[in-house]
Structures are given as structure tokens and as C-alpha cells.
Amino acid sequence: MQLDDLYRQVIMDHYQHPRNQGVLAVDALQVDLRNPSCGDEITLQLLVEDGIVKDVRFRGAGCSISMASASMMTEAVKGKSVAAAMQIAGEFHAMLRGESTEDEENDLGDLESLHGVSKFPARIKCAALAWDALEKAVRPRSADSPN
């Protein structure tokens, strides 16, 4: 089996059997985002306690890349500190821009299956949607910011 075939299988598994899909029953940070160019949408909820992502859930509709990326993102950040989650997000975005190298310190696990998206600029926004929601949810809010 070739690596591209394995990556396709990982993406389809996350798309067909999404992890952490649903709604949190507690008061949580929530962000709704939509990709206007293709219609992908996501609602992301995060339960952050003492700087740790204690739980995360998403709901959404979109292409296999968008929904698989959301599933993978929830697995990657659940139980991590917000700082660690943001570091993973940064590494993921770098990978999508084609900036990552094979010898990077951190293993992105299943997320590496989305590396090929970097060759298709129109699909990068699909893969990045959930990550953009994550960053928006934990971004420090200034006192004069309405959101």
C-alpha cells in the first residue's frame, strides 16, 4: 500500500466516523465559522479549564477534507494546554503552506495525512477551517473588542 492510499484511508475514516462530534452539555467557548468559497461550516465548542482543553466538540457540514480535519483537530488538542494546542495549530498551518519538513520534532500523527492538501490551494481553506475556529475561540479578547 502506498502512502497516498494510506492517507486517503485516514481522511475517509475521520470523515465517515468523526471523533468528538456533537454538542457539549456545559457552558463552553463556541465559535461558528463558514468558508464562503465552498460552503463548509463548523461550530466548535471548547471547554477550557485552568488553561487545559478539557473537552472539545464540533458540528458541521462540508467536504471530506473539512470534516476529517475537524475530527483530527479535536483529537490533537483534547487534553492539551491551550499553548500546546496553538503550537500544534501553527505547525498544521505551516504544513498546509508547504513549510514543514520531514525532520520536525513534533509528530502530527493523523494530521500528516492532510499534507497533500498543500498542493491544492483551493482546498487549504477546507482543511484550515476547524483550526481557524480553534484559534478564534482561544484568542485573547481585548476589553474593547465586541467578541
Backbone bond lengths (Angstrom), bond angles and torsions (degrees), N, CA, C in turn:
res aa  C-N    CA-C-N  psi(-1)  N-CA   C-N-CA  omega(-1)  CA-C   N-CA-C  phi
1 M - - - 1.463 - - 1.525 108.61 -
2 Q 1.318 115.98 132.94 1.448 120.74 179.37 1.524 110.49 -82.36
3 L 1.331 114.58 157.74 1.458 120.55 -178.19 1.528 111.65 -59.65
4 D 1.327 117.54 -40.27 1.474 119.81 178.93 1.525 111.57 -60.98
5 D 1.330 116.82 -38.40 1.462 120.44 177.68 1.522 111.07 -65.46
6 L 1.331 116.48 -41.55 1.457 121.09 178.00 1.528 109.94 -62.61
7 Y 1.319 117.11 -44.90 1.460 120.78 179.11 1.527 110.93 -60.83
8 R 1.329 117.32 -42.14 1.464 120.41 177.66 1.528 110.80 -60.86
9 Q 1.323 116.10 -39.88 1.461 120.13 179.53 1.530 111.22 -64.93
10 V 1.332 117.03 -40.84 1.470 121.21 179.09 1.527 109.56 -63.38
11 I 1.328 116.98 -45.45 1.465 120.86 179.75 1.522 110.32 -61.65
12 M 1.315 117.30 -46.69 1.468 120.42 -178.90 1.526 111.86 -66.17
13 D 1.333 117.78 -34.58 1.462 120.22 177.38 1.521 110.54 -63.54
14 H 1.336 117.48 -44.80 1.469 120.82 178.66 1.522 111.28 -67.88
15 Y 1.333 117.03 -32.49 1.461 120.30 179.19 1.532 110.78 -71.78
16 Q 1.313 116.66 -44.24 1.462 120.92 -176.93 1.525 113.36 -80.26
17 H 1.331 116.85 -26.10 1.470 122.59 -179.19 1.529 108.84 -132.68
18 P 1.332 117.36 67.96 1.469 120.33 -175.18 1.527 112.61 -63.65
19 R 1.291 114.61 139.39 1.457 121.69 176.51 1.530 109.00 -89.69
20 N 1.305 116.83 144.62 1.467 123.46 174.42 1.530 113.11 58.53
21 Q 1.311 116.30 34.09 1.455 120.31 175.88 1.529 108.34 -87.63
22 G 1.314 116.52 139.48 1.452 120.31 178.85 1.511 111.81 136.77
23 V 1.328 115.05 -156.72 1.457 121.94 -174.80 1.517 108.88 -127.06
24 L 1.325 116.11 138.20 1.467 120.42 174.14 1.521 108.80 -78.57
25 A 1.316 116.17 137.65 1.468 121.41 -178.57 1.523 112.39 -85.64
26 V 1.313 116.71 2.80 1.467 121.18 -179.39 1.521 109.38 -115.81
27 D 1.326 115.21 165.02 1.454 120.47 175.91 1.526 108.07 -64.84
28 A 1.318 116.92 123.47 1.460 120.84 -175.27 1.518 110.10 -141.55
29 L 1.333 115.81 163.11 1.452 120.77 171.34 1.521 107.11 -65.31
30 Q 1.310 117.22 137.22 1.465 119.45 -179.76 1.518 109.96 -137.14
31 V 1.320 114.85 137.49 1.456 121.82 177.11 1.524 108.08 -134.17
32 D 1.331 115.77 134.51 1.455 122.55 174.32 1.524 107.23 -112.72
33 L 1.328 116.73 125.19 1.461 120.83 178.12 1.519 109.64 -132.15
34 R 1.321 113.80 152.11 1.463 120.65 178.43 1.517 108.09 -138.16
35 N 1.305 116.49 139.17 1.452 122.34 174.90 1.529 106.85 -92.67
36 P 1.327 118.35 103.98 1.460 120.09 -174.74 1.525 113.77 -65.25
37 S 1.330 117.70 -22.43 1.464 118.80 -177.05 1.525 112.80 -75.02
38 C 1.348 117.36 -24.59 1.469 117.96 -178.57 1.532 113.34 -132.37
39 G 1.327 117.60 -11.43 1.459 120.22 177.73 1.516 115.22 93.13
40 D 1.348 118.02 -3.00 1.466 119.30 175.75 1.523 108.91 -58.20
41 E 1.334 116.03 141.72 1.468 119.67 177.32 1.511 110.15 -142.69
42 I 1.338 114.31 152.28 1.459 120.25 -179.48 1.522 109.71 -146.85
43 T 1.319 114.83 143.59 1.453 122.54 166.81 1.518 105.10 -116.89
44 L 1.313 115.90 120.04 1.460 121.88 -178.17 1.515 108.68 -112.80
45 Q 1.332 116.36 132.86 1.459 121.96 175.35 1.520 108.49 -121.29
46 L 1.330 114.96 135.70 1.463 122.02 179.06 1.513 109.99 -127.58
47 L 1.298 116.57 133.62 1.450 122.05 170.67 1.525 105.87 -105.53
48 V 1.329 115.59 108.57 1.459 121.45 -178.69 1.520 108.04 -112.23
49 E 1.326 115.94 122.88 1.465 122.24 177.13 1.512 108.80 -129.35
50 D 1.323 115.46 128.21 1.466 121.59 179.09 1.529 111.99 52.24
51 G 1.330 115.74 39.41 1.457 120.59 176.64 1.519 115.16 76.77
52 I 1.343 117.37 10.19 1.465 122.28 -179.50 1.529 109.17 -115.71
53 V 1.324 116.59 136.47 1.458 121.19 174.50 1.521 106.68 -77.32
54 K 1.332 115.71 94.07 1.467 121.19 -177.10 1.518 112.39 -72.69
55 D 1.335 116.56 -36.27 1.457 119.96 179.12 1.517 108.04 -153.64
56 V 1.311 115.69 156.23 1.460 122.03 -179.19 1.526 108.11 -152.44
57 R 1.327 115.26 139.22 1.459 121.32 178.64 1.531 107.90 -141.51
58 F 1.319 115.12 155.60 1.455 119.48 174.97 1.519 110.37 -141.15
59 R 1.322 113.71 153.40 1.462 123.06 169.20 1.515 105.18 -130.54
60 G 1.298 115.32 148.56 1.449 115.91 178.86 1.502 112.70 -179.05
61 A 1.305 112.75 177.37 1.457 121.03 176.22 1.518 106.69 -145.23
62 G 1.313 114.76 137.81 1.454 118.09 179.22 1.504 111.80 165.98
63 C 1.298 114.02 -168.38 1.456 120.91 -177.13 1.528 110.81 -71.31
64 S 1.323 115.39 169.50 1.462 120.85 -178.38 1.519 111.56 -60.80
65 I 1.322 117.98 -37.07 1.465 120.30 -179.01 1.520 110.27 -66.54
66 S 1.308 117.73 -45.55 1.458 122.25 -179.05 1.529 112.03 -61.54
67 M 1.315 116.54 -48.99 1.455 120.61 -176.73 1.534 112.03 -73.29
68 A 1.328 117.47 -36.29 1.468 120.16 176.42 1.523 110.00 -65.89
69 S 1.319 117.12 -40.62 1.462 120.78 178.83 1.526 110.65 -62.81
70 A 1.328 117.38 -39.99 1.470 121.13 177.79 1.523 110.31 -62.72
71 S 1.311 117.00 -44.25 1.466 121.39 178.63 1.524 110.68 -61.08
72 M 1.328 116.31 -46.97 1.465 120.69 179.88 1.519 111.47 -63.90
73 M 1.342 116.36 -40.22 1.458 120.45 -179.97 1.519 110.65 -60.47
74 T 1.339 117.46 -43.48 1.466 119.01 -178.17 1.524 110.95 -62.62
75 E 1.327 116.45 -39.05 1.464 119.56 177.53 1.519 111.82 -66.86
76 A 1.330 116.39 -37.41 1.461 120.99 -176.03 1.526 112.95 -70.01
77 V 1.347 117.77 -31.55 1.466 119.16 -173.48 1.526 114.08 -103.99
78 K 1.303 117.89 -18.24 1.471 120.80 -178.08 1.533 109.77 -61.45
79 G 1.338 114.58 125.93 1.457 120.59 179.89 1.510 114.46 87.73
80 K 1.318 116.56 -4.16 1.467 120.91 -179.54 1.526 110.12 -95.15
81 S 1.316 115.15 159.56 1.458 119.05 172.99 1.523 108.08 -69.12
82 V 1.321 116.21 157.67 1.457 120.44 177.88 1.522 109.40 -59.45
83 A 1.334 117.12 -40.33 1.469 120.67 179.22 1.529 110.90 -61.46
84 A 1.327 117.15 -43.57 1.466 120.53 178.65 1.523 110.77 -65.67
85 A 1.336 117.00 -39.28 1.462 120.94 177.87 1.525 110.58 -62.12
86 M 1.333 116.82 -40.78 1.462 120.35 179.11 1.533 111.28 -68.57
87 Q 1.326 116.43 -33.42 1.467 119.64 176.55 1.526 110.07 -65.81
88 I 1.328 116.95 -43.36 1.464 120.99 177.56 1.532 109.33 -62.37
89 A 1.331 116.98 -41.99 1.464 120.94 178.75 1.527 110.43 -60.11
90 G 1.309 116.65 -43.22 1.465 120.80 178.59 1.517 112.05 -62.29
91 E 1.327 116.42 -42.63 1.460 120.85 178.85 1.527 110.66 -66.53
92 F 1.329 116.58 -38.06 1.455 120.49 178.90 1.528 110.40 -64.84
93 H 1.337 116.79 -45.89 1.462 120.27 179.04 1.533 110.31 -62.60
94 A 1.328 117.63 -39.58 1.466 120.77 177.77 1.533 110.00 -61.92
95 M 1.324 116.44 -41.57 1.456 120.51 178.56 1.534 110.06 -61.42
96 L 1.337 117.00 -42.73 1.464 120.44 179.64 1.525 112.18 -64.92
97 R 1.328 116.38 -28.85 1.466 120.45 177.63 1.526 111.35 -84.13
98 G 1.329 116.36 -0.38 1.457 120.46 -179.58 1.511 113.32 78.51
99 E 1.322 117.71 17.76 1.462 122.15 -176.46 1.519 113.79 -92.53
100 S 1.320 117.85 -10.68 1.463 119.29 -176.73 1.520 110.27 -78.83
101 T 1.336 114.14 158.56 1.456 120.30 177.38 1.513 109.17 -121.79
102 E 1.316 116.04 161.86 1.461 121.41 -178.62 1.528 112.50 -65.75
103 D 1.329 117.91 -24.23 1.457 119.67 -174.86 1.527 113.82 -99.16
104 E 1.327 116.90 24.47 1.462 119.12 178.25 1.513 110.97 -65.00
105 E 1.314 115.11 147.89 1.460 121.52 -177.27 1.518 112.92 -62.60
106 N 1.307 117.19 -46.37 1.460 121.25 -174.36 1.517 111.37 -90.02
107 D 1.300 114.75 130.57 1.459 121.57 176.12 1.519 107.21 -84.54
108 L 1.311 117.06 123.35 1.457 120.60 -179.32 1.524 112.52 -85.49
109 G 1.315 118.20 0.72 1.461 121.75 176.33 1.513 111.99 59.06
110 D 1.339 116.43 -134.78 1.463 121.82 -178.01 1.528 112.39 -56.81
111 L 1.328 117.01 -27.19 1.465 120.26 -179.01 1.527 112.05 -58.85
112 E 1.318 116.82 -27.72 1.458 120.21 179.68 1.522 111.64 -63.44
113 S 1.321 117.31 -19.89 1.463 119.92 177.97 1.527 111.35 -65.62
114 L 1.329 117.27 -17.32 1.463 121.49 179.61 1.527 112.64 -92.60
115 H 1.321 116.94 4.54 1.466 121.26 -178.97 1.525 112.02 -56.64
116 G 1.324 117.50 -39.37 1.459 121.66 -178.49 1.516 114.13 -61.82
117 V 1.326 117.43 -18.85 1.468 121.21 179.01 1.527 110.13 -61.30
118 S 1.326 117.17 -27.23 1.467 120.48 -178.57 1.529 111.97 -59.85
119 K 1.317 118.10 -19.94 1.472 122.32 179.55 1.531 111.95 -83.22
120 F 1.335 116.52 -7.27 1.464 121.47 -177.07 1.524 109.51 -126.79
121 P 1.340 116.80 86.58 1.478 120.15 -174.67 1.523 114.95 -50.67
122 A 1.310 117.97 -34.62 1.467 119.97 -179.34 1.523 112.01 -67.45
123 R 1.326 118.25 -21.84 1.461 121.79 -177.73 1.529 112.98 -94.50
124 I 1.322 117.42 -11.74 1.466 120.32 -178.49 1.524 110.53 -59.55
125 K 1.333 117.46 -41.55 1.472 120.67 179.31 1.525 111.25 -62.89
126 C 1.328 116.75 -32.07 1.469 120.73 177.87 1.531 109.68 -63.67
127 A 1.322 116.15 -48.63 1.464 121.24 -178.12 1.523 111.75 -68.91
128 A 1.330 116.58 -29.92 1.466 120.89 -175.09 1.524 114.17 -86.94
129 L 1.323 118.96 -12.79 1.467 121.49 -172.36 1.531 113.03 -54.71
130 A 1.315 118.07 -51.39 1.469 121.09 -178.78 1.521 111.15 -63.59
131 W 1.319 115.89 -36.08 1.464 120.38 -179.84 1.517 111.15 -70.05
132 D 1.328 116.23 -36.87 1.465 120.21 175.31 1.532 109.77 -63.41
133 A 1.326 117.11 -38.77 1.469 121.24 177.60 1.523 110.36 -64.57
134 L 1.328 116.48 -42.32 1.469 120.71 177.63 1.519 110.66 -58.90
135 E 1.321 116.46 -49.38 1.465 120.41 -178.80 1.525 111.25 -62.35
136 K 1.317 116.73 -40.12 1.471 120.09 178.89 1.528 110.72 -65.87
137 A 1.319 117.15 -37.72 1.471 120.84 -178.16 1.521 112.66 -65.98
138 V 1.314 117.37 -36.69 1.476 119.29 -174.77 1.514 113.39 -102.84
139 R 1.336 116.84 -2.52 1.455 120.18 178.83 1.528 109.14 -60.83
140 P 1.311 116.97 130.00 1.472 118.82 178.25 1.522 110.50 -58.73
141 R 1.296 114.93 133.72 1.461 120.69 -179.17 1.529 109.13 -96.83
142 S 1.326 114.92 132.70 1.453 118.32 178.52 1.533 108.50 -81.44
143 A 1.299 114.99 161.34 1.468 120.81 -176.74 1.518 111.62 -63.05
144 D 1.375 117.08 -31.45 1.456 118.75 -177.42 1.531 112.52 -96.63
145 S 1.326 117.93 6.93 1.450 120.91 178.08 1.534 109.71 -85.07
146 P 1.341 117.40 133.96 1.468 119.28 -179.16 1.509 113.10 -71.47
147 N 1.347 120.00 -21.13 1.466 122.06 -179.62 1.472 109.37 -113.69
